[in-house]
Amino acid sequence: PSAGARLNVYGDDVEVDYRGYEVTVENFIRVLTGRVSRDTPRSKRLLSDERSNILVYLTGHGGEGFLKFQDQEEITSPELADAFEQMWQRKRYNEIFFMIDTCQAISLAFLFYSPNIFAAASSSVGEDSLSHDPDSEIGVFVVDRWTYYTLQFLEKVTPTSRATVGELFRSYDTRLIKSTPRFRTDLYRRDVDKVLITDFFGSVRNIQLSAELPVNVSSKPISIDDEENSFWNDLEWIASENLNETFITDEKTDQKEKWTNPPLLVPLLVTITVIVLSLVLNRNN
């Protein structure tokens, strides 16, 4: 949003996976750590690994060490720090860029202790973060000042841009933002003046193709401890349900035995049952 103009920040191709009352502290932490239920669709999962760079951008009402969700609950700095540590232990990220726009924002990053994380915050401890551009029709401000000037910088960045995170940090003018942006980089291994903005925001990427994946078709669901593989597990189950034949795989020899269901099997069993019953009745008579 900008003064005198209407800008749809979602665009035409942005899919919102969680909205309204789905936006809870529990769901947020579950998405980060990958601890979601087995029936959660892929669109509502963070499908990251140890090669993933992750941007976490939070904005809203908050205070020293907390951020409000729906004005009903809060996420605290210890909860955020522990969630990031779980992500590191589970190899769910390579680097994290944490951005927070709220009152006393930098306090949310004080307790981080996991490697390869750096943070940018809209205000110091004891400072408020102010809003920008009131909308007279709906009676509220439509954007916060720090987010507004961050967006101004990002709108000049192209997918092939060489702009760096350090340049973003230096672009903030405290006279315009009316607060003091703060940064934390001690957990981060790279120089922010050499980190491209496009390492975390939209860019053109080379795609690495993996080798052909083996297909293991089973007649029943396979128990997999890793919840991230539940999608493939479900896919195998759907495939086996639509086959007329079942394959049993010997994992050691990679040999397969093929079992079929002859169409005459059921009538044959019925015939044998009738013969046995006839013999029993004749013996009793």
Secondary structure, DSSP 8 states (H G I E B T S, - for coil): -BTTB---TTTTT---SS-GGG--HHHHHHHHHT---TT--GGGS----TT-EEEEEEESSEETTEEEETTTEEEEHHHHHHHHHHHHHTT--SEEEEEEESTTGGGGGTT--SSSEEEEES--TT----EEEEETTTTEEEEEHHHHHHHHHHTT--TT---BHHHHHHH--HHHHSS--EEE-TT--S-GGGSBGGGTSS----------------SS----S-GGGHHHHHHHHHHHHT-SSEEEE-TTT--EEEE---TTHHHHHHHHHHHHHHHHHHHH-
